[in-house]
Amino acid sequence: KTLNKAPRTRTQAKAATASRNKLVMKQTWQQHHLATARFCAIRSEKDLYSAEKQLGFPYLLKPFTGAKSRFIIKITSPQQALSAYHFIIQKLSTSSNKLFSHFSSSLSQPDEQTTLIAEEYLVGKQVTTTSFVTNTAVHHSALADIETAHDYHQPHFYLVTRTTPSQLPESQQEQIKTFSSQSIHALGLTNTCL
């Protein structure tokens, strides 16, 4: 009976899509004038040249969806960009990776299974927030410092450690929480956990 009385989470479909599709997410943040790393969509090999011109080297090439930094590659040359593009597209194939078959419902167009994102490579500390939203109020339950394999001179970005509580100064943590709240509101997320 208690479960039947518990409030149901009802995140609008548009907000859910925007939060699961990194390309739509970044476009939404731009529309709301929120800071985000420079980026461009990669829908074919030809777009790799545009990424090189817009972002310079190095940049990151990654899937538009997914989690835990899977298949993110730091690109340092045109040859590596082409090789990485084909590698990631092959890994995104639902026939070769069952993880991505679960994201098929979030694909609004068939070509998005082969759409990647080229993103500006930023150097600095990585952090993540664990948050929940009730109606439109954002509550941050934790802020964690992140280290990836790349921090240990490996070629990929898989999560290695997640340290909670964050060791950043309190003032920086508050800035991150404020920015995170603004980002969540821009996406239109309500009554959900992140």
C-alpha positions as CSV (number, residue, x, y, z in Angstrom):
1,K,0.0,0.0,0.0
2,T,2.9,2.4,0.8
3,L,4.3,1.9,-2.7
4,N,0.9,2.7,-4.3
5,K,0.9,6.1,-2.5
6,A,4.5,7.0,-3.4
7,P,4.8,9.7,-6.0
8,R,5.6,8.5,-9.5
9,T,8.5,10.0,-11.5
10,R,7.2,11.5,-14.7
11,T,10.0,13.1,-16.8
12,Q,8.7,14.4,-20.0
13,A,9.8,12.6,-23.1
14,K,11.6,15.6,-24.6
15,A,13.6,16.1,-21.4
16,A,14.4,12.4,-21.2
17,T,15.7,12.4,-24.8
18,A,17.7,15.6,-24.2
19,S,19.4,14.0,-21.1
20,R,20.2,10.7,-22.9
21,N,21.4,12.2,-26.2
22,K,24.6,14.1,-25.7
23,L,24.2,16.0,-29.0
24,V,20.7,17.2,-28.1
25,M,21.9,17.9,-24.5
26,K,24.8,20.2,-25.6
27,Q,22.5,22.0,-28.2
28,T,20.0,22.6,-25.4
29,W,22.6,24.0,-23.1
30,Q,23.8,26.3,-25.9
31,Q,20.2,27.5,-26.4
32,H,20.1,28.4,-22.7
33,H,23.6,30.1,-22.9
34,L,25.2,27.6,-20.5
35,A,28.9,26.8,-20.9
36,T,29.7,23.6,-22.7
37,A,32.8,22.3,-24.5
38,R,32.8,23.2,-28.2
39,F,31.5,20.4,-30.3
40,C,30.2,19.3,-33.7
41,A,28.2,16.3,-35.0
42,I,30.1,13.7,-36.9
43,R,27.7,11.9,-39.3
44,S,30.2,10.7,-41.9
45,E,33.9,10.6,-42.5
46,K,33.7,14.0,-44.3
47,D,32.7,15.6,-41.0
48,L,36.0,14.7,-39.4
49,Y,37.7,17.4,-41.5
50,S,35.2,19.9,-40.1
51,A,36.0,18.8,-36.6
52,E,39.7,19.3,-37.2
53,K,39.0,22.8,-38.5
54,Q,36.6,23.8,-35.8
55,L,38.3,22.2,-32.8
56,G,41.9,21.6,-33.7
57,F,43.9,18.8,-32.1
58,P,43.5,17.2,-29.7
59,Y,39.8,16.6,-29.5
60,L,37.5,13.8,-28.2
61,L,35.5,11.6,-30.5
62,K,32.6,9.8,-28.7
63,P,29.2,8.3,-29.1
64,F,26.1,10.5,-28.8
65,T,24.8,8.2,-26.0
66,G,26.0,5.7,-23.5
67,A,27.7,5.9,-20.1
68,K,30.9,5.3,-18.2
69,S,33.0,6.9,-20.9
70,R,32.8,3.9,-23.2
71,F,34.4,4.4,-26.6
72,I,35.7,7.9,-26.0
73,I,39.0,8.4,-27.9
74,K,41.4,11.4,-27.8
75,I,42.1,12.3,-31.4
76,T,45.5,13.8,-32.2
77,S,45.7,13.4,-36.0
78,P,43.6,13.0,-39.2
79,Q,44.7,9.4,-39.6
80,Q,43.7,8.5,-36.0
81,A,40.3,10.3,-36.4
82,L,39.4,8.1,-39.4
83,S,40.5,4.9,-37.6
84,A,38.7,5.9,-34.4
85,Y,35.5,6.8,-36.3
86,H,35.3,3.3,-37.8
87,F,36.2,1.7,-34.5
88,I,33.5,3.5,-32.6
89,I,30.8,3.0,-35.3
90,Q,31.6,-0.7,-35.2
91,K,31.3,-0.8,-31.4
92,L,28.0,1.1,-31.6
93,S,26.5,-1.6,-33.8
94,T,23.7,-3.3,-31.8
95,S,24.8,-6.5,-33.3
96,S,28.3,-6.2,-31.8
97,N,27.4,-4.5,-28.6
98,K,24.2,-5.4,-26.7
99,L,24.5,-2.3,-24.5
100,F,23.6,0.0,-27.3
101,S,20.5,-2.1,-28.3
102,H,18.9,-0.6,-25.1
103,F,19.4,2.9,-26.5
104,S,17.5,2.2,-29.7
105,S,14.3,3.6,-28.3
106,S,16.1,7.0,-27.8
107,L,17.1,7.1,-31.5
108,S,14.8,9.6,-33.2
109,Q,16.4,9.0,-36.6
110,P,18.0,5.9,-38.0
111,D,21.3,7.7,-38.8
112,E,21.8,8.6,-35.2
113,Q,23.2,5.1,-34.6
114,T,26.2,6.3,-36.7
115,T,26.3,9.9,-35.3
116,L,29.2,10.7,-33.1
117,I,30.3,13.9,-31.3
118,A,33.6,15.6,-31.7
119,E,34.2,17.6,-28.6
120,E,36.9,20.1,-27.5
121,Y,39.4,18.4,-25.2
122,L,39.5,20.2,-21.9
123,V,42.2,19.6,-19.3
124,G,41.2,19.7,-15.6
125,K,39.6,17.9,-12.7
126,Q,36.6,15.8,-13.5
127,V,33.7,15.8,-11.1
128,T,30.2,14.4,-11.1
129,T,27.1,15.1,-9.1
130,T,24.5,12.7,-7.7
131,S,21.3,14.6,-7.7
132,F,17.5,14.1,-7.5
133,V,14.8,16.5,-8.7
134,T,11.5,16.9,-6.9
135,N,9.1,18.9,-9.1
136,T,11.6,21.5,-10.2
137,A,13.8,21.6,-7.0
138,V,17.3,20.1,-7.5
139,H,18.9,18.4,-4.5
140,H,22.6,17.4,-4.7
141,S,23.3,14.4,-2.5
142,A,26.9,14.0,-3.4
143,L,29.7,15.5,-5.5
144,A,32.5,13.1,-6.5
145,D,36.0,13.5,-8.0
146,I,36.5,11.3,-11.0
147,E,39.6,9.6,-12.4
148,T,39.7,7.8,-15.6
149,A,42.2,5.4,-17.2
150,H,43.4,8.4,-19.2
151,D,44.6,10.0,-16.0
152,Y,46.9,7.0,-15.7
153,H,48.3,7.5,-19.2
154,Q,46.0,4.9,-20.8
155,P,44.5,5.6,-24.3
156,H,40.9,5.3,-23.1
157,F,38.6,7.2,-20.6
158,Y,37.0,4.3,-18.6
159,L,36.1,5.2,-15.1
160,V,38.8,4.1,-12.6
161,T,37.9,5.8,-9.3
162,R,35.1,7.9,-8.0
163,T,35.9,9.6,-4.7
164,T,33.1,10.9,-2.5
165,P,33.1,13.4,-0.9
166,S,34.9,15.6,-3.4
167,Q,38.2,17.1,-2.3
168,L,37.6,20.3,-4.1
169,P,37.4,23.5,-2.0
170,E,33.8,24.2,-0.8
171,S,33.5,27.3,-2.9
172,Q,34.2,25.3,-6.1
173,Q,31.8,22.6,-5.1
174,E,29.1,25.2,-4.7
175,Q,29.8,26.6,-8.1
176,I,29.6,23.1,-9.6
177,K,26.3,22.5,-7.8
178,T,24.8,25.8,-9.1
179,F,25.9,25.0,-12.7
180,S,24.6,21.5,-12.4
181,S,21.2,22.8,-11.3
182,Q,21.1,25.3,-14.2
183,S,21.9,22.5,-16.6
184,I,19.2,20.2,-15.2
185,H,16.6,23.0,-15.4
186,A,17.6,23.8,-19.0
187,L,16.9,20.2,-19.9
188,G,13.5,20.4,-18.3
189,L,14.0,17.4,-16.0
190,T,11.6,17.0,-13.2
191,N,10.9,14.3,-10.6
192,T,13.9,12.1,-11.4
193,C,17.3,10.9,-10.1
194,L,20.6,11.7,-11.9
